[in-house]
Amino acid sequence: QVQLVESGGGLVQAGGSLSLSCAASGRTFSMGAAGWFRQAPGKERAFVAAITSSGSTTKYADSVQGRFTISRDRATNTVFLQMNSLKPEDTALYYCAARRDVYTVSVNSEWYDYWGQGTQVTVSS
């Protein structure tokens, strides 16, 4: 089992920045893929960003491309999401996801095996 714990959410004004962290424990996912998803009230969970086990490949949703950056520290089994130029439409509950023993990523939430509890990001206008 892998446990994921997100942190770093909060309230920020439009145009501001936040950095989210996802710490993994248990059977670590150092050789797996990691991703961030978000869910706004009344909407389905949506893909935000993902990163391969090596960190060499990343993928982003069009809506965050150029504003968000996903990265990982394999030594500490932590995945980060740096969010810049935040917009009110970025307001959502952000979830970290992971899947072990793979060398690719997916935008499909059902592909991931492990999920955190989420951290709230609120962007005021």
KEBAMAR-853800 format. One line per field, with one value per atom (N, C-alpha, C, O, CB): x, y, z; residue in three letters; atom name. Coordinates in nm, 2 decimals. Glycine has a CB too. Layout:
u: c(X  ...)
v: c(Y  ...)
w: c(Z  ...)
r: c(ALA  ...)
a: c(CA  ...)
END
This chain:
u: c(0.08  0.00  0.09  0.20  -0.09  0.03  0.10  0.00  -0.12  0.14  0.05  -0.03  0.02  0.14  -0.03  -0.08  -0.04  -0.11  -0.22  -0.09  -0.03  -0.08  -0.04  0.07  -0.02  -0.15  -0.12  -0.12  -0.18  -0.24  -0.05  -0.04  -0.01  0.03  0.07  -0.03  0.01  -0.11  -0.09  0.10  -0.23  -0.34  -0.37  -0.32  -0.47  -0.46  -0.50  -0.58  -0.62  -0.38  -0.59  -0.66  -0.55  -0.46  -0.76  -0.57  -0.48  -0.56  -0.66  -0.37  -0.51  -0.57  -0.53  -0.43  -0.53  -0.62  -0.59  -0.46  -0.42  -0.70  -0.38  -0.25  -0.14  -0.02  -0.24  -0.18  -0.08  -0.03  -0.06  -0.14  0.04  0.10  0.08  0.07  0.25  0.08  0.08  0.16  0.18  -0.07  0.22  0.29  0.23  0.23  0.44  0.19  0.13  0.24  0.33  0.01  0.23  0.32  0.24  0.13  0.42  0.29  0.23  0.34  0.43  0.16  0.33  0.42  0.37  0.26  0.46  0.45  0.42  0.49  0.60  0.45  0.41  0.47  0.42  0.33  0.43  0.47  0.43  0.52  0.64  0.29  0.47  0.54  0.56  0.47  0.47  0.67  0.69  0.67  0.69  0.83  0.64  0.61  0.73  0.71  0.49  0.85  0.97  0.98  1.04  1.09  0.92  0.93  0.80  0.78  0.98  0.71  0.58  0.55  0.63  0.48  0.44  0.39  0.31  0.26  0.30  0.31  0.23  0.16  0.20  0.33  0.05  -0.04  -0.11  -0.13  -0.13  -0.16  -0.25  -0.38  -0.38  -0.18  -0.49  -0.62  -0.69  -0.65  -0.70  -0.80  -0.87  -1.02  -1.07  -0.83  -1.10  -1.25  -1.31  -1.30  -1.30  -1.38  -1.45  -1.59  -1.64  -1.45  -1.66  -1.80  -1.89  -1.89  -1.85  -1.96  -2.05  -1.99  -2.06  -2.13  -1.86  -1.79  -1.72  -1.70  -1.69  -1.69  -1.61  -1.47  -1.41  -1.63  -1.40  -1.26  -1.19  -1.21  -1.21  -1.09  -1.02  -0.87  -0.82  -1.06  -0.81  -0.66  -0.60  -0.65  -0.62  -0.49  -0.41  -0.27  -0.23  -0.40  -0.20  -0.06  -0.01  -0.07  0.03  0.09  0.14  0.29  0.34  0.07  0.36  0.50  0.54  0.49  0.58  0.64  0.68  0.78  0.81  0.76  0.81  0.89  1.02  1.07  0.91  1.08  1.21  1.21  1.31  1.28  1.09  1.07  1.11  1.10  1.16  1.14  1.19  1.07  1.09  1.27  0.96  0.84  0.73  0.69  0.79  0.67  0.56  0.44  0.47  0.60  0.32  0.21  0.12  0.10  0.13  0.05  -0.03  -0.16  -0.17  0.04  -0.26  -0.39  -0.37  -0.29  -0.51  -0.44  -0.43  -0.45  -0.39  -0.52  -0.55  -0.59  -0.48  -0.49  -0.71  -0.38  -0.27  -0.14  -0.04  -0.27  -0.13  0.00  0.06  0.00  -0.02  0.19  0.26  0.24  0.32  0.21  0.15  0.13  0.17  0.22  -0.02  0.14  0.17  0.29  0.32  0.05  0.37  0.48  0.48  0.48  0.62  0.49  0.49  0.64  0.71  0.40  0.68  0.81  0.81  0.71  0.91  0.92  0.93  1.07  1.17  0.88  1.07  1.20  1.20  1.13  1.22  1.27  1.26  1.32  1.29  1.33  1.42  1.48  1.39  1.40  1.60  1.29  1.20  1.06  0.96  1.19  1.04  0.91  0.80  0.70  0.87  0.84  0.75  0.73  0.82  0.80  0.60  0.57  0.52  0.44  0.46  0.55  0.52  0.44  0.45  0.64  0.35  0.28  0.30  0.23  0.13  0.38  0.39  0.29  0.28  0.54  0.21  0.10  0.12  0.12  -0.04  0.14  0.16  0.04  -0.03  0.29  0.03  -0.07  -0.21  -0.28  -0.04  -0.24  -0.37  -0.49  -0.49  -0.37  -0.59  -0.72  -0.83  -0.82  -0.74  -0.94  -1.05  -1.10  -1.15  -1.17  -1.09  -1.13  -1.04  -1.07  -1.15  -0.93  -0.84  -0.89  -0.84  -0.70  -0.99  -1.04  -1.10  -1.19  -1.15  -1.05  -1.09  -1.02  -0.94  -1.06  -1.07  -1.00  -0.90  -0.93  -1.10  -0.77  -0.66  -0.62  -0.59  -0.54  -0.61  -0.58  -0.45  -0.42  -0.69  -0.37  -0.25  -0.28  -0.36  -0.13  -0.23  -0.25  -0.12  -0.03  -0.36  -0.12  0.00  -0.03  -0.13  0.10  0.06  0.05  0.20  0.29  -0.02  0.22  0.35  0.38  0.30  0.36  0.51  0.57  0.53  0.50  0.52  0.52  0.49  0.59  0.65  0.35  0.61  0.71  0.65  0.71  0.82  0.51  0.44  0.34  0.34  0.37  0.26  0.16  0.03  0.02  0.20  -0.08  -0.21  -0.29  -0.26  -0.29  -0.38  -0.47  -0.60  -0.69  -0.50  -0.61  -0.73  -0.72  -0.63  -0.75  -0.81  -0.81  -0.82  -0.77  -0.91  -0.89  -0.91  -0.78  -0.77  -1.02  -0.68  -0.56  -0.47  -0.39  -0.48  -0.50  -0.41  -0.47  -0.59  -0.41  -0.38  -0.42  -0.43  -0.51  -0.31  -0.36  -0.35  -0.39  -0.35  -0.21  -0.46  -0.51  -0.49  -0.50  -0.66  -0.47  -0.46  -0.60  -0.70  -0.37  -0.62  -0.75  -0.78  -0.90  -0.75  -0.68  -0.71  -0.67  -0.67  -0.85  -0.64  -0.61  -0.68  -0.68  -0.46  -0.75  -0.83  -0.75  -0.67  -0.94  -0.78  -0.72  -0.83  -0.92  -0.63  -0.83  -0.93  -0.86  -0.77  -1.01  -0.90  -0.85  -0.96  -1.06  -0.79  -0.93  -1.03  -1.00  -0.89  -1.03  -1.11  -1.09  -1.07  -1.06  -1.22)
v: c(-0.12  0.00  0.13  0.13  0.00  0.23  0.36  0.46  0.46  0.40  0.54  0.65  0.78  0.81  0.65  0.86  0.99  1.10  1.09  1.01  1.20  1.32  1.45  1.48  1.31  1.52  1.65  1.76  1.75  1.68  1.87  1.99  2.11  2.09  1.97  2.23  2.35  2.43  2.54  2.31  2.37  2.45  2.57  2.59  2.36  2.65  2.77  2.87  2.84  2.84  2.99  3.10  3.20  3.24  3.17  3.23  3.33  3.41  3.38  3.25  3.53  3.62  3.58  3.52  3.77  3.62  3.59  3.66  3.77  3.65  3.58  3.62  3.58  3.59  3.77  3.52  3.47  3.33  3.27  3.48  3.28  3.15  3.06  3.12  3.16  2.93  2.84  2.72  2.69  2.79  2.65  2.53  2.41  2.42  2.55  2.31  2.19  2.08  2.07  2.14  2.01  1.89  1.77  1.77  1.92  1.65  1.52  1.43  1.39  1.47  1.39  1.30  1.16  1.14  1.35  1.07  0.93  0.85  0.88  0.87  0.76  0.67  0.53  0.51  0.72  0.43  0.30  0.24  0.26  0.28  0.16  0.10  0.22  0.24  -0.02  0.28  0.40  0.39  0.28  0.46  0.50  0.49  0.55  0.62  0.57  0.53  0.59  0.54  0.61  0.56  0.43  0.38  0.39  0.33  0.24  0.48  0.49  0.63  0.72  0.45  0.64  0.77  0.84  0.78  0.74  0.97  1.05  1.16  1.21  1.12  1.20  1.30  1.38  1.35  1.23  1.50  1.59  1.60  1.61  1.73  1.59  1.61  1.71  1.74  1.47  1.77  1.86  1.85  1.80  2.01  1.88  1.87  2.00  2.02  1.75  2.07  2.19  2.15  2.05  2.30  2.23  2.19  2.18  2.26  2.30  2.06  2.04  1.99  1.97  2.16  1.97  1.92  1.79  1.75  2.03  1.72  1.60  1.62  1.73  1.51  1.52  1.53  1.54  1.47  1.41  1.63  1.66  1.65  1.68  1.80  1.61  1.60  1.73  1.83  1.52  1.75  1.87  1.85  1.92  1.92  1.75  1.73  1.59  1.54  1.84  1.54  1.41  1.41  1.49  1.30  1.32  1.30  1.16  1.08  1.39  1.12  0.98  0.95  1.04  0.95  0.83  0.79  0.85  0.89  0.63  0.87  0.93  1.09  1.15  0.89  1.14  1.28  1.34  1.47  1.35  1.26  1.31  1.35  1.43  1.21  1.30  1.33  1.39  1.33  1.21  1.50  1.56  1.58  1.59  1.69  1.59  1.62  1.71  1.70  1.48  1.81  1.91  1.92  1.90  2.04  1.96  1.99  2.13  2.21  2.00  2.15  2.27  2.39  2.50  2.27  2.38  2.49  2.54  2.65  2.46  2.46  2.50  2.50  2.55  2.40  2.46  2.46  2.60  2.70  2.42  2.61  2.74  2.81  2.90  2.82  2.76  2.83  2.73  2.78  2.87  2.60  2.51  2.42  2.40  2.41  2.38  2.29  2.18  2.20  2.37  2.06  1.94  1.89  1.90  1.83  1.85  1.80  1.69  1.68  1.91  1.62  1.52  1.51  1.54  1.39  1.47  1.44  1.30  1.26  1.54  1.21  1.07  1.03  0.93  1.00  1.11  1.08  1.09  1.01  1.17  1.18  1.19  1.15  1.16  1.34  1.09  1.04  1.15  1.13  0.92  1.27  1.38  1.43  1.44  1.49  1.47  1.53  1.67  1.69  1.44  1.76  1.90  1.95  1.90  1.99  2.05  2.12  2.27  2.32  2.08  2.34  2.48  2.55  2.52  2.53  2.63  2.69  2.85  2.91  2.66  2.90  3.04  3.11  3.03  3.07  3.24  3.31  3.25  3.22  3.31  3.22  3.15  3.23  3.36  3.12  3.16  3.22  3.17  3.06  3.20  3.25  3.20  3.06  2.98  3.30  3.03  2.90  2.79  2.67  2.91  2.82  2.71  2.67  2.57  2.76  2.73  2.69  2.55  2.52  2.79  2.47  2.33  2.25  2.31  2.26  2.13  2.04  1.97  1.90  1.94  1.98  1.92  1.78  1.78  2.01  1.68  1.55  1.50  1.53  1.45  1.43  1.37  1.22  1.16  1.38  1.16  1.03  0.96  1.03  1.02  0.83  0.76  0.61  0.56  0.75  0.56  0.42  0.37  0.43  0.41  0.25  0.20  0.11  0.07  0.11  0.10  0.00  0.03  -0.06  -0.14  0.16  0.19  0.30  0.37  0.24  0.32  0.41  0.51  0.57  0.34  0.53  0.62  0.70  0.68  0.56  0.78  0.85  0.85  0.80  1.00  0.89  0.89  1.01  1.06  0.76  1.06  1.17  1.11  1.18  1.26  0.98  0.91  0.88  0.81  0.78  0.93  0.91  0.77  0.72  1.00  0.69  0.55  0.47  0.35  0.49  0.52  0.45  0.45  0.36  0.51  0.54  0.55  0.47  0.45  0.70  0.41  0.32  0.38  0.33  0.21  0.49  0.55  0.69  0.76  0.53  0.74  0.88  0.93  0.86  0.88  1.06  1.13  1.19  1.16  1.25  1.25  1.31  1.44  1.48  1.32  1.51  1.63  1.75  1.75  1.64  1.86  1.99  2.10  2.10  2.02  2.19  2.29  2.41  2.46  2.34  2.45  2.57  2.66  2.63  2.54  2.78  2.88  3.01  3.07  2.91  3.05  3.17  3.28  3.26  3.14  3.39  3.50  3.60  3.62  3.57  3.66  3.75  3.89  3.99  3.75)
w: c(0.00  0.00  0.00  0.05  0.12  -0.06  -0.06  -0.01  -0.05  -0.21  0.09  0.14  0.09  0.08  0.30  0.04  -0.01  0.07  0.10  -0.16  0.10  0.18  0.12  0.10  0.33  0.08  0.01  0.12  0.23  -0.09  0.08  0.16  0.08  -0.04  0.27  0.13  0.06  0.01  -0.05  -0.05  0.02  -0.03  0.05  0.16  -0.04  0.00  0.08  -0.01  -0.12  0.13  0.04  -0.02  -0.08  -0.01  0.07  -0.21  -0.27  -0.37  -0.42  -0.35  -0.39  -0.49  -0.63  -0.65  -0.46  -0.72  -0.86  -0.90  -0.86  -0.95  -0.98  -1.01  -0.92  -0.95  -1.02  -0.81  -0.71  -0.74  -0.84  -0.57  -0.64  -0.66  -0.53  -0.42  -0.69  -0.55  -0.45  -0.49  -0.61  -0.41  -0.39  -0.42  -0.33  -0.21  -0.38  -0.40  -0.34  -0.33  -0.41  -0.42  -0.22  -0.20  -0.18  -0.13  -0.09  -0.22  -0.20  -0.15  -0.23  -0.34  -0.03  0.03  0.04  0.08  0.18  -0.01  -0.02  0.10  0.13  -0.15  0.15  0.25  0.23  0.14  0.40  0.31  0.28  0.18  0.17  0.24  0.09  -0.02  -0.13  -0.20  -0.09  -0.13  -0.20  -0.35  -0.40  -0.17  -0.41  -0.55  -0.63  -0.74  -0.58  -0.58  -0.65  -0.79  -0.87  -0.57  -0.83  -0.96  -1.04  -1.14  -0.96  -0.99  -1.05  -1.10  -1.08  -0.95  -1.16  -1.21  -1.10  -1.01  -1.33  -1.11  -1.02  -1.09  -1.20  -0.91  -1.04  -1.11  -1.01  -0.89  -1.21  -1.06  -0.99  -1.06  -1.18  -0.96  -0.99  -1.04  -0.96  -0.84  -1.05  -1.01  -0.93  -0.95  -1.06  -0.96  -0.85  -0.86  -0.80  -0.68  -0.79  -0.89  -0.84  -0.81  -0.85  -0.95  -0.72  -0.68  -0.80  -0.89  -0.59  -0.81  -0.91  -1.04  -1.14  -0.94  -1.04  -1.16  -1.14  -1.02  -1.21  -1.25  -1.24  -1.21  -1.23  -1.36  -1.16  -1.13  -1.27  -1.36  -1.05  -1.27  -1.40  -1.38  -1.28  -1.45  -1.49  -1.49  -1.49  -1.55  -1.62  -1.42  -1.41  -1.47  -1.56  -1.27  -1.41  -1.45  -1.41  -1.31  -1.40  -1.47  -1.44  -1.47  -1.55  -1.51  -1.40  -1.42  -1.42  -1.34  -1.31  -1.50  -1.50  -1.38  -1.31  -1.63  -1.36  -1.25  -1.25  -1.14  -1.25  -1.37  -1.37  -1.36  -1.34  -1.50  -1.39  -1.39  -1.53  -1.54  -1.29  -1.62  -1.75  -1.84  -1.93  -1.82  -1.81  -1.90  -1.81  -1.71  -1.97  -1.85  -1.78  -1.88  -2.00  -1.71  -1.83  -1.91  -1.84  -1.72  -1.95  -1.91  -1.85  -1.92  -2.04  -1.85  -1.85  -1.91  -1.98  -1.94  -1.80  -2.09  -2.17  -2.08  -2.10  -2.29  -1.99  -1.90  -1.81  -1.76  -1.83  -1.78  -1.69  -1.75  -1.69  -1.57  -1.88  -1.95  -1.94  -1.97  -2.09  -1.90  -1.89  -1.76  -1.73  -2.00  -1.68  -1.55  -1.43  -1.33  -1.54  -1.45  -1.35  -1.39  -1.51  -1.33  -1.28  -1.31  -1.21  -1.09  -1.30  -1.26  -1.17  -1.17  -1.26  -1.23  -1.05  -1.03  -0.92  -0.85  -1.00  -0.90  -0.80  -0.74  -0.81  -0.85  -0.61  -0.55  -0.51  -0.42  -0.42  -0.58  -0.56  -0.43  -0.37  -0.67  -0.38  -0.25  -0.14  -0.04  -0.23  -0.14  -0.04  -0.07  0.01  0.00  -0.19  -0.24  -0.23  -0.18  -0.16  -0.28  -0.28  -0.42  -0.50  -0.18  -0.45  -0.58  -0.55  -0.45  -0.65  -0.63  -0.61  -0.73  -0.84  -0.60  -0.70  -0.81  -0.78  -0.69  -0.82  -0.86  -0.85  -0.94  -1.06  -0.89  -0.88  -0.95  -0.95  -0.84  -0.89  -1.07  -1.08  -1.16  -1.23  -1.15  -1.16  -1.23  -1.21  -1.31  -1.38  -1.09  -1.05  -1.09  -1.09  -0.91  -1.13  -1.18  -1.09  -1.03  -1.33  -1.08  -1.00  -1.05  -0.96  -1.01  -1.17  -1.22  -1.18  -1.21  -1.37  -1.12  -1.06  -0.93  -0.87  -1.05  -0.87  -0.74  -0.75  -0.83  -0.70  -0.66  -0.66  -0.54  -0.48  -0.79  -0.52  -0.43  -0.52  -0.61  -0.36  -0.48  -0.56  -0.50  -0.38  -0.57  -0.58  -0.53  -0.60  -0.72  -0.57  -0.52  -0.57  -0.60  -0.52  -0.47  -0.70  -0.74  -0.78  -0.83  -0.86  -0.77  -0.80  -0.85  -0.82  -0.68  -0.93  -0.97  -0.97  -1.03  -1.11  -0.91  -0.90  -1.02  -1.10  -0.78  -1.04  -1.14  -1.28  -1.36  -1.10  -1.31  -1.45  -1.49  -1.41  -1.47  -1.62  -1.68  -1.77  -1.86  -1.75  -1.76  -1.84  -1.75  -1.63  -1.96  -1.81  -1.73  -1.81  -1.92  -1.71  -1.74  -1.80  -1.75  -1.64  -1.77  -1.84  -1.80  -1.74  -1.69  -1.91  -1.74  -1.69  -1.55  -1.50  -1.77  -1.47  -1.32  -1.28  -1.18  -1.25  -1.36  -1.33  -1.34  -1.29  -1.42  -1.41  -1.43  -1.30  -1.29  -1.54  -1.21  -1.09  -0.98  -0.96  -1.05  -0.90  -0.80  -0.66  -0.58  -0.79  -0.63  -0.50  -0.51  -0.60  -0.44  -0.41  -0.40  -0.26  -0.16  -0.44  -0.26  -0.13  -0.10  -0.17  -0.14  0.01  0.06  0.00  0.00  0.21  -0.06  -0.13  -0.04  0.08  -0.16  -0.11  -0.04  -0.12  -0.24  -0.03  -0.05  -0.11  -0.16  -0.08  -0.01  -0.28  -0.33  -0.37  -0.45  -0.46  -0.32  -0.35  -0.40  -0.33  -0.22  -0.52  -0.58  -0.59  -0.65  -0.72  -0.52  -0.52  -0.63  -0.67  -0.38  -0.68  -0.79  -0.74  -0.82  -0.88)
r: c(GLN  GLN  GLN  GLN  GLN  VAL  VAL  VAL  VAL  VAL  GLN  GLN  GLN  GLN  GLN  LEU  LEU  LEU  LEU  LEU  VAL  VAL  VAL  VAL  VAL  GLU  GLU  GLU  GLU  GLU  SER  SER  SER  SER  SER  GLY  GLY  GLY  GLY  GLY  GLY  GLY  GLY  GLY  GLY  GLY  GLY  GLY  GLY  GLY  LEU  LEU  LEU  LEU  LEU  VAL  VAL  VAL  VAL  VAL  GLN  GLN  GLN  GLN  GLN  ALA  ALA  ALA  ALA  ALA  GLY  GLY  GLY  GLY  GLY  GLY  GLY  GLY  GLY  GLY  SER  SER  SER  SER  SER  LEU  LEU  LEU  LEU  LEU  SER  SER  SER  SER  SER  LEU  LEU  LEU  LEU  LEU  SER  SER  SER  SER  SER  CYS  CYS  CYS  CYS  CYS  ALA  ALA  ALA  ALA  ALA  ALA  ALA  ALA  ALA  ALA  SER  SER  SER  SER  SER  GLY  GLY  GLY  GLY  GLY  ARG  ARG  ARG  ARG  ARG  THR  THR  THR  THR  THR  PHE  PHE  PHE  PHE  PHE  SER  SER  SER  SER  SER  MET  MET  MET  MET  MET  GLY  GLY  GLY  GLY  GLY  ALA  ALA  ALA  ALA  ALA  ALA  ALA  ALA  ALA  ALA  GLY  GLY  GLY  GLY  GLY  TRP  TRP  TRP  TRP  TRP  PHE  PHE  PHE  PHE  PHE  ARG  ARG  ARG  ARG  ARG  GLN  GLN  GLN  GLN  GLN  ALA  ALA  ALA  ALA  ALA  PRO  PRO  PRO  PRO  PRO  GLY  GLY  GLY  GLY  GLY  LYS  LYS  LYS  LYS  LYS  GLU  GLU  GLU  GLU  GLU  ARG  ARG  ARG  ARG  ARG  ALA  ALA  ALA  ALA  ALA  PHE  PHE  PHE  PHE  PHE  VAL  VAL  VAL  VAL  VAL  ALA  ALA  ALA  ALA  ALA  ALA  ALA  ALA  ALA  ALA  ILE  ILE  ILE  ILE  ILE  THR  THR  THR  THR  THR  SER  SER  SER  SER  SER  SER  SER  SER  SER  SER  GLY  GLY  GLY  GLY  GLY  SER  SER  SER  SER  SER  THR  THR  THR  THR  THR  THR  THR  THR  THR  THR  LYS  LYS  LYS  LYS  LYS  TYR  TYR  TYR  TYR  TYR  ALA  ALA  ALA  ALA  ALA  ASP  ASP  ASP  ASP  ASP  SER  SER  SER  SER  SER  VAL  VAL  VAL  VAL  VAL  GLN  GLN  GLN  GLN  GLN  GLY  GLY  GLY  GLY  GLY  ARG  ARG  ARG  ARG  ARG  PHE  PHE  PHE  PHE  PHE  THR  THR  THR  THR  THR  ILE  ILE  ILE  ILE  ILE  SER  SER  SER  SER  SER  ARG  ARG  ARG  ARG  ARG  ASP  ASP  ASP  ASP  ASP  ARG  ARG  ARG  ARG  ARG  ALA  ALA  ALA  ALA  ALA  THR  THR  THR  THR  THR  ASN  ASN  ASN  ASN  ASN  THR  THR  THR  THR  THR  VAL  VAL  VAL  VAL  VAL  PHE  PHE  PHE  PHE  PHE  LEU  LEU  LEU  LEU  LEU  GLN  GLN  GLN  GLN  GLN  MET  MET  MET  MET  MET  ASN  ASN  ASN  ASN  ASN  SER  SER  SER  SER  SER  LEU  LEU  LEU  LEU  LEU  LYS  LYS  LYS  LYS  LYS  PRO  PRO  PRO  PRO  PRO  GLU  GLU  GLU  GLU  GLU  ASP  ASP  ASP  ASP  ASP  THR  THR  THR  THR  THR  ALA  ALA  ALA  ALA  ALA  LEU  LEU  LEU  LEU  LEU  TYR  TYR  TYR  TYR  TYR  TYR  TYR  TYR  TYR  TYR  CYS  CYS  CYS  CYS  CYS  ALA  ALA  ALA  ALA  ALA  ALA  ALA  ALA  ALA  ALA  ARG  ARG  ARG  ARG  ARG  ARG  ARG  ARG  ARG  ARG  ASP  ASP  ASP  ASP  ASP  VAL  VAL  VAL  VAL  VAL  TYR  TYR  TYR  TYR  TYR  THR  THR  THR  THR  THR  VAL  VAL  VAL  VAL  VAL  SER  SER  SER  SER  SER  VAL  VAL  VAL  VAL  VAL  ASN  ASN  ASN  ASN  ASN  SER  SER  SER  SER  SER  GLU  GLU  GLU  GLU  GLU  TRP  TRP  TRP  TRP  TRP  TYR  TYR  TYR  TYR  TYR  ASP  ASP  ASP  ASP  ASP  TYR  TYR  TYR  TYR  TYR  TRP  TRP  TRP  TRP  TRP  GLY  GLY  GLY  GLY  GLY  GLN  GLN  GLN  GLN  GLN  GLY  GLY  GLY  GLY  GLY  THR  THR  THR  THR  THR  GLN  GLN  GLN  GLN  GLN  VAL  VAL  VAL  VAL  VAL  THR  THR  THR  THR  THR  VAL  VAL  VAL  VAL  VAL  SER  SER  SER  SER  SER  SER  SER  SER  SER  SER)
a: c(N  CA  C  O  CB  N  CA  C  O  CB  N  CA  C  O  CB  N  CA  C  O  CB  N  CA  C  O  CB  N  CA  C  O  CB  N  CA  C  O  CB  N  CA  C  O  CB  N  CA  C  O  CB  N  CA  C  O  CB  N  CA  C  O  CB  N  CA  C  O  CB  N  CA  C  O  CB  N  CA  C  O  CB  N  CA  C  O  CB  N  CA  C  O  CB  N  CA  C  O  CB  N  CA  C  O  CB  N  CA  C  O  CB  N  CA  C  O  CB  N  CA  C  O  CB  N  CA  C  O  CB  N  CA  C  O  CB  N  CA  C  O  CB  N  CA  C  O  CB  N  CA  C  O  CB  N  CA  C  O  CB  N  CA  C  O  CB  N  CA  C  O  CB  N  CA  C  O  CB  N  CA  C  O  CB  N  CA  C  O  CB  N  CA  C  O  CB  N  CA  C  O  CB  N  CA  C  O  CB  N  CA  C  O  CB  N  CA  C  O  CB  N  CA  C  O  CB  N  CA  C  O  CB  N  CA  C  O  CB  N  CA  C  O  CB  N  CA  C  O  CB  N  CA  C  O  CB  N  CA  C  O  CB  N  CA  C  O  CB  N  CA  C  O  CB  N  CA  C  O  CB  N  CA  C  O  CB  N  CA  C  O  CB  N  CA  C  O  CB  N  CA  C  O  CB  N  CA  C  O  CB  N  CA  C  O  CB  N  CA  C  O  CB  N  CA  C  O  CB  N  CA  C  O  CB  N  CA  C  O  CB  N  CA  C  O  CB  N  CA  C  O  CB  N  CA  C  O  CB  N  CA  C  O  CB  N  CA  C  O  CB  N  CA  C  O  CB  N  CA  C  O  CB  N  CA  C  O  CB  N  CA  C  O  CB  N  CA  C  O  CB  N  CA  C  O  CB  N  CA  C  O  CB  N  CA  C  O  CB  N  CA  C  O  CB  N  CA  C  O  CB  N  CA  C  O  CB  N  CA  C  O  CB  N  CA  C  O  CB  N  CA  C  O  CB  N  CA  C  O  CB  N  CA  C  O  CB  N  CA  C  O  CB  N  CA  C  O  CB  N  CA  C  O  CB  N  CA  C  O  CB  N  CA  C  O  CB  N  CA  C  O  CB  N  CA  C  O  CB  N  CA  C  O  CB  N  CA  C  O  CB  N  CA  C  O  CB  N  CA  C  O  CB  N  CA  C  O  CB  N  CA  C  O  CB  N  CA  C  O  CB  N  CA  C  O  CB  N  CA  C  O  CB  N  CA  C  O  CB  N  CA  C  O  CB  N  CA  C  O  CB  N  CA  C  O  CB  N  CA  C  O  CB  N  CA  C  O  CB  N  CA  C  O  CB  N  CA  C  O  CB  N  CA  C  O  CB  N  CA  C  O  CB  N  CA  C  O  CB  N  CA  C  O  CB  N  CA  C  O  CB  N  CA  C  O  CB  N  CA  C  O  CB  N  CA  C  O  CB  N  CA  C  O  CB  N  CA  C  O  CB  N  CA  C  O  CB  N  CA  C  O  CB  N  CA  C  O  CB  N  CA  C  O  CB  N  CA  C  O  CB  N  CA  C  O  CB  N  CA  C  O  CB  N  CA  C  O  CB  N  CA  C  O  CB  N  CA  C  O  CB  N  CA  C  O  CB  N  CA  C  O  CB  N  CA  C  O  CB)
END
